[in-house]
């Protein structure tokens, strides 16, 4: 079939598509074809483009068909937002809404992580020897050096005192490692996530209690104040994602375990991505803000407290009303 014959044969159908696409700006929802026929008609339109390319018809015809197919696809399925906009939308609304929706896993993860952490601070004060049951002696000595009042750069060993970007890389690696442990442990029927949440809570609580007992209050608490909210909550949420996957393996319901795990992972990975974003931000704060020696410790406390309040408000209020991305993920 020659090009002119092809165009004449399909002209009426293309005109129907063009009228419908032209009404998109006016939100004209009147379909160009019967609803049941629309998928078939769209496949025919795509076939028209394929034929024009295979037969090497004119570039004008091919370009017009390509544009028509693209616009029809966007009108039918919805234009996909750019990656940056989609990511910002997820972080600003979808992620906190998803965390609220997953409260059955988030609350246990928070308790498993923060209860040992908070409990060990007074334990380390009244039973200081117990710290070495949790924290190796060499690690405890390093912490004492890092948060000593005469440390050249608070929160760092002397040999690493001036290398901000090297420490940024270390903090990112360390935070991601902890998040991955808490998340991937869920594949062991949730037991791995439980272990790593409790274990990391104990390590952090023992370290905080040990340094507080030694009097490193402003140096230690002033250092961690700024990034602690992002880092600690991020680790707990990564653990919540792991608990969700573990629960799917324990109670798959009407699905096979493989199917239940796959369905659950779609949501768990979204939670993990949000948690990883928090710990990534924590690494930047820890590398470039927390160790600054020129900042008054009172300012560090104020900023840290404000960030904690903003984070709590974010998870309680952000993403309410309008389109709830968490429901789409279910």
C-alpha positions in Angstrom: 0.0 0.0 0.0 1.3 3.4 -1.0 1.6 6.2 1.5 -1.4 8.2 0.1 -3.6 5.2 0.2 -2.5 4.4 3.7 -3.3 8.0 4.9 -6.7 8.0 3.2 -7.6 4.7 4.8 -6.7 5.8 8.3 -7.5 9.5 8.1 -10.9 9.3 9.8 -9.6 7.3 12.8 -6.7 9.7 13.3 -9.0 12.7 13.2 -11.1 11.2 16.0 -7.9 10.8 18.1 -6.9 14.4 17.3 -10.3 15.8 18.4 -10.1 13.9 21.7 -6.5 14.9 22.3 -7.2 18.6 21.4 -9.9 18.5 24.2 -7.4 17.4 26.8 -6.7 21.0 27.9 -10.5 21.6 28.4 -10.7 18.3 30.3 -13.1 16.9 27.7 -13.6 13.3 28.9 -15.8 12.2 25.9 -13.9 9.2 24.5 -13.2 9.1 20.7 -14.4 5.4 20.7 -16.6 3.2 22.8 -14.8 2.4 26.1 -14.6 -1.3 25.4 -12.9 -0.5 22.0 -10.4 2.0 23.2 -7.6 -0.5 24.0 -8.0 -2.1 20.6 -8.1 1.3 18.8 -4.9 2.4 20.7 -3.1 -0.7 19.6 -4.2 0.0 16.0 -2.8 3.5 16.3 0.6 2.1 17.5 0.4 -0.4 14.7 0.0 2.5 12.2 3.2 4.0 13.5 5.0 0.7 13.2 3.8 0.3 9.6 4.9 3.8 8.6 8.4 3.1 10.0 8.7 -0.3 8.4 7.6 1.0 5.0 9.8 4.0 5.2 7.0 6.5 4.7 7.8 10.2 4.9 9.3 11.7 8.0 6.4 14.1 8.3 3.9 11.2 8.6 6.1 9.2 11.0 6.6 12.3 13.2 2.9 13.1 13.3 2.0 9.5 14.2 4.7 9.3 16.9 3.4 12.5 18.5 -0.2 11.2 18.3 0.7 7.9 19.9 2.7 9.6 22.7 -0.1 12.1 23.5 -2.7 9.3 23.4 -0.6 7.1 25.7 -0.3 10.0 28.2 -4.0 10.8 28.0 -5.0 7.2 28.6 -2.5 6.2 31.2 -1.5 9.6 32.6 1.8 11.4 32.0 4.5 10.1 34.2 6.0 12.9 36.3 9.8 13.6 36.0 11.9 11.5 38.4 12.9 14.5 40.5 9.3 15.7 40.9 8.1 12.2 41.7 10.9 11.8 44.4 10.1 15.2 46.0 6.4 14.3 46.0 7.2 11.0 47.7 9.4 12.6 50.4 7.1 15.6 51.0 3.8 13.6 51.3 4.0 10.0 50.3 6.7 8.8 52.7 5.1 10.2 55.9 1.7 8.9 54.8 3.2 5.5 54.2 4.9 5.5 57.6 1.5 6.2 59.3 -0.2 3.5 57.2 2.5 1.0 58.3 2.1 1.8 62.1 1.7 -2.0 62.9 5.4 -2.4 62.0 6.7 1.1 62.7 5.7 1.1 66.4 7.3 -2.3 67.3 10.5 -1.2 65.4 10.6 2.1 67.4 10.2 0.2 70.7 12.8 -2.4 69.8 15.3 0.3 68.9 14.7 3.1 71.4 13.8 1.1 74.6 17.3 -0.5 74.8 18.9 2.7 73.8 17.2 4.8 76.5 17.3 2.1 79.2 21.1 1.6 78.9 22.0 5.2 79.6 21.1 5.0 83.3 22.4 1.4 83.4 25.8 2.6 82.3 25.8 5.2 85.1 25.0 2.8 87.9 26.8 -0.3 86.5 29.7 1.1 84.4 31.4 -2.2 84.0 28.4 -3.5 82.0 29.3 -1.2 79.1 32.2 -3.4 78.2 29.8 -6.3 77.8 28.2 -4.5 74.9 31.0 -2.1 73.6 34.5 -3.5 73.0 37.2 -1.9 75.1 39.0 -0.6 72.1 35.9 1.0 70.7 35.1 2.6 74.1 38.6 4.1 74.1 38.1 5.5 70.6 34.8 7.2 71.7 36.6 8.7 74.7 39.3 10.2 72.4 36.7 11.5 69.9 34.6 13.3 72.4 37.3 14.6 74.7 37.3 18.3 75.3 40.8 18.6 73.8 39.9 16.7 70.6 40.9 18.8 67.6 37.6 18.0 65.9 34.8 16.7 68.1 33.4 13.3 67.0 36.5 12.3 65.1 39.8 10.6 65.8 42.9 12.8 65.6 44.1 11.2 62.4 40.8 12.1 60.7 40.3 15.5 62.2 40.4 17.7 59.1 39.0 15.5 56.3 35.3 16.4 56.0 34.6 14.6 52.7 36.3 11.4 53.8 34.2 11.4 56.9 31.1 12.1 54.9 31.8 8.9 52.9 32.4 7.0 56.1 29.1 8.2 57.7 27.1 7.4 54.5 28.7 3.9 54.5 28.1 3.3 58.2 24.5 4.5 58.1 23.6 2.5 55.0 25.2 -0.6 56.5 23.0 -0.3 59.6 19.9 0.4 57.6 20.6 -2.6 55.4 21.2 -4.9 58.3 17.9 -3.9 59.9 16.1 -4.2 56.6 17.6 -7.4 55.2 17.3 -9.2 58.5 13.6 -9.3 57.9 14.2 -12.2 55.4 15.0 -14.4 58.4 11.3 -14.4 59.3 11.8 -11.0 61.0 14.3 -12.3 63.6 17.3 -10.6 62.0 15.5 -7.2 62.0 14.6 -7.7 65.7 18.2 -8.6 66.5 19.8 -5.6 64.7 17.3 -3.1 66.1 17.9 -4.2 69.7 21.7 -4.6 69.1 22.2 -1.2 67.6 20.0 0.3 70.3 22.1 -1.3 73.0 25.4 -0.1 71.3 24.2 3.5 71.0 22.7 3.5 74.5 25.8 2.0 76.1 28.1 4.5 74.3 25.9 7.5 75.3 25.7 6.3 78.9 29.4 5.7 79.1 30.4 9.1 77.7 27.8 10.9 79.9 29.1 9.2 83.0 32.7 10.4 82.1 31.4 14.0 81.8 31.6 14.4 78.0 28.1 15.9 78.0 28.4 19.0 75.9 31.0 17.4 73.5 29.0 14.2 72.9 25.4 15.4 73.2 26.2 18.7 71.4 27.7 16.7 68.6 24.8 14.2 68.1 22.0 16.7 68.6 21.9 17.9 65.0 21.8 14.6 63.1 20.4 12.2 65.7 16.8 12.6 64.6 17.5 11.7 61.0 19.9 8.9 61.8 18.0 7.1 64.6 14.6 7.4 63.1 16.0 6.3 59.7 17.5 3.1 61.3 14.2 2.3 63.1 12.2 2.8 59.9 14.5 0.5 58.0 13.9 -2.1 60.7 10.1 -1.6 60.3 10.5 -2.4 56.6 12.3 -5.5 57.6 9.6 -6.5 60.1 7.0 -6.1 57.3 8.8 -8.6 55.1 9.3 -11.0 58.0 5.6 -10.9 58.8 4.8 -11.7 55.2 6.9 -14.9 55.6 5.3 -15.8 58.9 1.7 -15.1 58.0 1.4 -15.2 54.2 -2.4 -15.6 54.3 -4.0 -16.9 51.1 -0.8 -16.4 49.2 2.3 -18.5 48.9 5.3 -17.2 50.9 7.1 -16.1 47.7 4.0 -14.2 46.5 3.4 -12.6 49.9 7.0 -11.6 50.2 6.9 -10.0 46.8 3.7 -8.0 47.5 5.1 -6.9 50.9 8.5 -5.9 49.5 6.8 -3.4 47.2 5.8 -1.4 50.2 8.9 -2.3 52.4 11.3 -1.0 49.8 9.5 2.3 49.6 9.8 2.6 53.4 13.5 1.7 53.1 14.1 4.4 50.4 12.6 7.0 52.7 14.7 5.8 55.6 17.8 5.8 53.5 17.1 9.4 52.5 17.0 10.4 56.2 20.2 8.7 57.0 21.9 10.2 54.0 20.8 13.6 55.2 22.1 12.7 58.7 25.5 12.0 57.2 25.8 15.4 55.7 24.8 17.1 59.0 27.2 14.9 60.9 30.1 15.7 58.5 29.7 19.4 58.0 27.6 20.8 61.0 28.0 18.6 64.1 31.8 18.8 64.5 32.1 22.6 64.0 34.1 23.8 67.1 33.1 27.5 66.7 29.4 26.9 67.2 28.0 27.4 70.8 26.8 24.2 72.2 23.5 25.9 73.1 22.9 26.6 69.5 23.6 22.9 68.6 21.1 21.8 71.2 18.5 24.3 69.9 18.9 23.2 66.3 18.8 19.5 67.3 15.7 20.0 69.4 14.0 21.9 66.6 14.9 19.3 64.0 13.4 16.6 66.3 10.2 18.5 66.6 10.0 19.2 62.9 10.5 15.5 62.2 7.7 14.5 64.5 5.4 17.1 62.9 6.5 15.8 59.5 5.5 12.2 60.3 2.2 13.2 62.0 0.9 15.9 59.6 2.6 15.7 56.2 0.8 14.0 53.4 -2.7 14.3 55.0 -5.5 15.2 52.6 -5.2 15.2 48.8 -3.7 12.2 47.0 -2.3 9.6 49.4 0.6 7.8 47.8 0.7 5.3 50.6 -2.6 3.9 49.4 -1.3 3.5 45.9 1.5 1.4 47.2 -0.8 -1.1 49.0 
